[in-house]
Amino acid sequence: MTSGTDDPDGPDDWDDADDRDDASDRDDADAPDAAPDQPAAGPDDPAAAAARLTGRRVTDLRPLSSTLAEVTLDGGRVMMLKRGDEPGAVRAEAAGLRWLAAAGAVAIPAVHGHDGRWLVTDRVAQGRPSARAAVRLGRDLAALHAAGAPAFGAPPPGGPERAYIGLAPLRNAPGDDWPGWYAEHRVLPYLRRAFDDGTLRPAEAAVIEGALERLAELSGPAEPPARLHGDLWNGNVLWGADGQAWLIDPAAHGGHRETDLAMLHLFGCPHLDRVLEGYQEVAPLADGWAERIGLHQLFPLLVHTVLFGRGYARQAVEAARGAGR
């Protein structure tokens, strides 16, 4: 999914973006007072936002994309500053990061401050992928999933029901039954939208609907709700200089643990076989999990169909066909 570090628009619109803050969504009560001697600026000024949310003076700012920048604070510490333009997006991401971190299982950048528009987190010094780090990621991911969630679709504590996966809206409506919940709240909304937009043809939609009709039969043994990252493509895995993998940009919610693993398969991940090795050591997957990967990929493929077009529609249809074999 789209990550802040992969924004195609570049860093040129830091100063001219529309302010879409929802005042009712603002959550900066725990933010420190403004940094001393920091120049006054408007709500769209990234340096002023970082200073306000950290209580420290900003000495340097380096845009990485249209929504992401590295900020250097007095004393030399570097943090990440991210702008969220959609109502509730920052609140959802901050709640998700904190919920994942609370499991004490996998490396998650700490949240240092946020409001309705801006998010400040730790900066992860990047290294290179390694087999050892991949095995550890698999073990840690299994522990994260085992931390659980109140229900399928449950949002993180303090997170909104209406959230996002990348740039796409995501509704976190709780449910007790994974097949029914996944069909109703994940696949069908984007299937309908892709069909209405003309991106998905009637015969193709029928193939996916056929897989959904058999979802209870195809989805394997019942699993308890897992604590999911929710958007675990390779771009949201940072291989740190400290020798471990860090997870960023979550669309966190309660879900099926195979969904995170299917996302890693969908867009590729360095040393994926070692990630799976580590995962299976801690929490062996139910028989037939590999045949179910396509089912769990239907949702992200349909999201990409809506956002990016026909190429992903064909992949979604193939995933549905493969799941039904």
Phi, psi and omega per residue, in radians:
M1 nan 2.924 -3.093
T2 -1.189 2.243 3.126
S3 -1.936 2.662 3.107
G4 -0.994 -0.530 -3.114
T5 -1.378 -0.131 -3.077
D6 -2.046 0.388 -3.103
D7 -1.133 2.158 -3.077
P8 -1.311 -0.197 -3.044
D9 -1.408 -0.272 -3.117
G10 1.380 3.140 -2.974
P11 -1.562 0.218 -2.922
D12 -1.343 -0.268 -3.036
D13 -1.829 0.445 3.106
W14 -1.053 -0.568 -2.987
D15 -1.777 -0.064 -3.041
D16 -2.201 0.250 -3.140
A17 -1.277 2.540 3.061
D18 -1.176 2.482 3.085
D19 -1.514 1.944 -3.100
R20 -1.932 0.454 -3.125
D21 -0.999 2.416 2.969
D22 -1.741 1.928 -3.025
A23 -1.017 -0.578 3.141
S24 -1.218 -0.279 -3.108
D25 -1.683 -0.089 -3.078
R26 -1.134 2.411 -3.059
D27 -2.496 1.134 -3.095
D28 -2.053 0.435 -3.100
A29 -1.091 -0.494 -3.118
D30 -1.659 0.114 3.129
A31 -1.287 2.512 3.122
P32 -1.236 2.910 3.059
D33 -1.106 2.804 -3.135
A34 -0.999 2.562 -3.119
A35 -1.150 2.488 3.120
P36 -1.121 2.476 3.049
D37 1.171 0.146 3.095
Q38 -1.385 2.287 -3.114
P39 -1.052 2.459 3.085
A40 -1.158 2.484 -3.125
A41 -2.693 2.934 -3.126
G42 -1.338 3.065 -3.070
P43 -1.166 -0.300 -3.137
D44 -1.583 -0.036 -3.099
D45 -1.411 2.030 -3.051
P46 -1.164 -0.679 -3.137
A47 -1.115 -0.728 3.119
A48 -1.138 -0.663 3.112
A49 -1.117 -0.775 3.135
A50 -1.099 -0.716 3.131
A51 -1.130 -0.739 -3.122
R52 -1.140 -0.720 -3.055
L53 -1.381 -0.397 3.139
T54 -1.823 -0.305 -3.059
G55 1.260 0.315 -3.121
R56 -2.187 2.668 3.095
R57 -1.306 2.401 3.095
V58 -1.614 2.153 -3.128
T59 -1.770 -0.294 3.122
D60 -2.774 2.591 3.090
L61 -2.438 2.236 -3.119
R62 -2.169 1.810 3.109
P63 -1.103 2.382 3.069
L64 -1.867 -0.419 3.103
S65 -2.805 -2.995 -3.138
S66 -1.224 -0.272 -3.089
T67 -2.224 0.020 -3.004
L68 -2.359 2.424 3.116
A69 -2.591 2.678 2.930
E70 -1.614 2.286 3.089
V71 -2.071 2.357 3.077
T72 -1.800 2.199 -3.136
L73 -1.650 2.832 3.065
D74 -1.022 2.400 -3.013
G75 1.728 -0.231 3.009
G76 1.711 -0.110 -3.121
R77 -1.223 2.369 -3.131
V78 -1.865 2.304 3.097
M79 -2.245 2.945 3.089
M80 -1.766 2.393 3.081
L81 -2.099 2.184 -3.108
K82 -2.170 2.404 3.098
R83 -1.808 2.313 3.058
G84 -1.978 2.096 -3.044
D85 -1.592 -0.345 -3.115
E86 -1.570 2.447 -3.137
P87 -0.986 2.224 3.100
G88 1.521 -0.150 -3.048
A89 -1.153 -0.764 -3.127
V90 -1.188 -0.753 3.113
R91 -1.017 -0.756 -3.135
A92 -1.120 -0.761 -3.113
E93 -1.181 -0.753 3.133
A94 -1.087 -0.772 3.120
A95 -1.105 -0.688 3.132
G96 -1.138 -0.775 3.112
L97 -1.052 -0.764 -3.113
R98 -1.181 -0.658 -3.140
W99 -1.161 -0.754 3.106
L100 -1.148 -0.738 -3.139
A101 -1.123 -0.592 -3.096
A102 -1.103 -0.361 3.104
A103 -1.226 -0.341 -3.136
G104 1.106 0.523 -2.997
A105 -1.951 -0.788 -3.020
V106 -2.221 2.673 -3.098
A107 -1.240 2.152 -3.128
I108 -2.299 2.275 3.080
P109 -1.050 2.354 -3.132
A110 -1.242 2.527 3.050
V111 -1.536 2.194 -3.120
H112 -1.856 -0.164 3.089
G113 2.930 2.636 3.065
H114 -2.828 2.765 2.973
D115 -2.397 -2.739 -3.098
G116 -1.246 -0.147 -3.033
R117 -2.277 -0.501 -2.986
W118 -2.161 2.572 3.128
L119 -2.340 2.267 3.091
V120 -2.022 2.205 3.137
T121 -2.344 2.975 3.004
D122 -1.033 2.597 2.960
R123 -1.628 2.338 3.101
V124 -1.703 2.060 3.057
A125 -1.227 2.104 -2.988
Q126 -1.497 2.469 3.056
G127 -2.089 -2.475 -3.135
R128 -2.169 2.596 3.079
P129 -1.090 2.545 3.082
S130 -2.491 2.731 3.120
A131 -1.082 -0.679 -3.133
R132 -1.115 -0.789 3.124
A133 -1.131 -0.585 3.138
A134 -1.169 -0.745 3.090
V135 -1.070 -0.755 3.123
R136 -1.104 -0.700 3.103
L137 -1.034 -0.761 3.122
G138 -1.049 -0.785 3.116
R139 -1.104 -0.773 -3.115
D140 -1.164 -0.651 3.125
L141 -1.141 -0.671 3.074
A142 -1.084 -0.715 3.116
A143 -1.171 -0.668 3.080
L144 -1.050 -0.858 -3.140
H145 -1.048 -0.675 -3.117
A146 -1.177 -0.332 3.087
A147 -1.112 -0.412 2.957
G148 1.366 3.088 3.133
A149 -2.603 2.738 -3.116
P150 -1.111 -0.515 -3.085
A151 -2.880 2.857 2.956
F152 -1.130 2.300 -3.121
G153 1.466 -0.044 3.131
A154 -1.129 2.261 3.077
P155 -1.338 2.846 3.037
P156 -1.079 2.680 3.062
P157 -0.953 2.243 -3.118
G158 1.446 -0.074 3.138
G159 -1.564 2.672 -3.123
P160 -1.371 2.725 3.044
E161 -1.162 -0.670 3.139
R162 -1.660 1.876 -3.078
A163 -2.153 -2.727 -3.072
Y164 -2.513 2.620 2.894
I165 -2.070 1.863 -2.952
G166 1.087 -2.114 3.131
L167 -1.697 0.033 -3.012
A168 -1.781 2.430 3.092
P169 -1.077 2.534 -3.101
L170 -2.447 2.087 -3.126
R171 -1.733 2.115 3.120
N172 -1.667 1.509 3.101
A173 -1.861 2.084 -3.055
P174 -1.133 2.592 3.075
G175 -2.645 2.752 -3.096
D176 -1.683 -0.378 -3.028
D177 -2.007 2.039 -3.029
W178 -1.096 -0.851 -3.112
P179 -0.987 -0.820 -3.141
G180 -1.145 -0.733 3.134
W181 -1.125 -0.793 -3.106
Y182 -1.081 -0.750 3.125
A183 -1.132 -0.847 -3.018
E184 -1.268 -0.727 -2.961
H185 -1.843 -0.112 3.117
R186 -2.094 -1.074 -2.981
V187 -1.349 -0.888 -3.009
L188 -1.068 -0.717 3.128
P189 -1.016 -0.688 -3.134
Y190 -1.462 -0.450 3.004
L191 -1.104 -0.816 3.137
R192 -1.098 -0.739 -3.101
R193 -1.168 -0.741 3.120
A194 -1.106 -0.666 3.104
F195 -1.173 -0.822 -3.126
D196 -1.100 -0.586 3.124
D197 -1.326 -0.203 -3.101
G198 1.469 0.110 -3.136
T199 -1.396 -0.487 3.126
L200 -1.988 2.203 -3.088
R201 -1.425 2.763 -3.086
P202 -0.961 -0.768 -3.131
A203 -1.141 -0.603 3.120
E204 -1.219 -0.757 3.102
A205 -1.052 -0.633 -3.136
A206 -1.132 -0.629 3.101
V207 -1.097 -0.785 -3.130
I208 -1.182 -0.717 3.097
E209 -1.070 -0.631 3.103
G210 -1.103 -0.695 3.089
A211 -1.145 -0.670 3.131
L212 -1.150 -0.620 3.115
E213 -1.106 -0.450 -3.135
R214 -1.806 0.227 -2.998
L215 -1.050 -0.746 -3.136
A216 -1.063 -0.620 3.131
E217 -1.296 -0.618 -2.996
L218 -1.586 -0.248 -2.928
S219 -1.461 -0.017 3.075
G220 1.445 -3.011 -3.128
P221 -1.066 2.601 3.108
A222 -1.075 2.437 3.123
E223 -2.168 2.579 3.027
P224 -1.259 2.747 3.104
P225 -1.040 2.243 3.126
A226 -1.745 2.736 3.065
R227 -1.492 1.820 -3.012
L228 -1.711 2.545 2.864
H229 -1.133 -0.836 2.988
G230 1.646 -0.289 3.105
D231 -2.519 0.912 -2.918
L232 -1.559 1.095 2.958
W233 -1.571 2.943 -3.011
N234 -1.019 -0.569 -3.128
G235 -1.156 -0.296 3.113
N236 -1.751 0.216 3.004
V237 -1.953 2.014 3.097
L238 -1.781 2.162 3.111
W239 -1.547 1.867 -2.965
G240 -1.405 2.726 3.050
A241 -1.147 -0.271 3.119
D242 -1.464 0.055 3.074
G243 1.529 0.187 3.078
Q244 -2.251 2.813 3.108
A245 -1.612 2.348 3.127
W246 -1.939 2.515 3.123
L247 -1.861 2.325 -3.128
I248 -2.224 3.030 3.005
D249 0.841 0.961 -3.103
P250 -1.334 2.749 2.859
A251 -2.069 1.039 -2.889
A252 -1.154 2.457 3.099
H253 -2.986 3.007 3.020
G254 -1.402 2.280 -3.095
G255 -2.781 -2.889 3.118
H256 -1.553 2.295 -3.030
R257 -1.095 -0.469 3.136
E258 -1.189 -0.300 -3.129
T259 -1.137 -0.794 3.108
D260 -1.058 -0.724 -3.126
L261 -1.187 -0.635 3.100
A262 -1.136 -0.609 3.079
M263 -1.135 -0.700 3.093
L264 -1.087 -0.651 3.094
H265 -1.186 -0.645 -2.982
L266 -1.096 -0.820 -3.065
F267 -1.927 0.164 3.071
G268 1.439 2.631 3.114
C269 -2.694 2.301 3.092
P270 -0.989 2.384 3.090
H271 0.987 0.691 -3.098
L272 -1.046 -0.620 3.125
D273 -1.084 -0.584 3.116
R274 -1.338 -0.576 3.025
V275 -1.026 -0.829 -3.137
L276 -1.138 -0.631 3.084
E277 -1.038 -0.835 3.122
G278 -1.114 -0.691 3.142
Y279 -1.103 -0.819 -3.085
Q280 -1.149 -0.489 3.079
E281 -1.073 -0.676 -3.041
V282 -1.584 -0.746 -3.032
A283 -2.502 1.440 -3.100
P284 -0.934 2.404 3.133
L285 -1.413 2.671 -3.140
A286 -1.161 2.634 3.118
D287 -0.927 2.454 3.104
G288 1.494 0.124 -3.071
W289 -1.041 -0.631 -3.105
A290 -1.128 -0.604 3.116
E291 -1.264 -0.275 -3.122
R292 -1.649 -0.041 -3.097
I293 -0.973 -0.768 -3.115
G294 -1.043 -0.640 3.097
L295 -1.036 -0.770 -3.101
H296 -1.298 -0.311 3.110
Q297 -1.528 -0.185 -3.113
L298 -0.996 -0.796 -3.095
F299 -1.095 -0.972 -3.135
P300 -1.083 -0.568 3.115
L301 -1.179 -0.654 3.094
L302 -1.251 -0.618 3.027
V303 -1.033 -0.794 3.128
H304 -1.180 -0.548 3.065
T305 -1.070 -0.787 3.130
V306 -1.152 -0.723 -3.065
L307 -1.383 -0.632 -2.912
F308 -2.221 -0.122 2.942
G309 1.904 -2.881 -2.889
R310 -1.055 -0.560 -3.113
G311 -0.984 -0.680 3.132
Y312 -1.360 -0.446 3.076
A313 -1.074 -0.766 3.128
R314 -1.102 -0.687 3.101
Q315 -1.132 -0.680 3.130
A316 -1.105 -0.729 3.126
V317 -1.125 -0.744 3.120
E318 -1.119 -0.665 3.092
A319 -1.097 -0.724 3.124
A320 -1.156 -0.735 3.116
R321 -1.110 -0.753 -3.125
G322 -1.130 -0.620 -3.128
A323 -1.206 -0.486 -3.081
G324 -1.540 -0.023 -3.112
R325 -1.362 nan nan
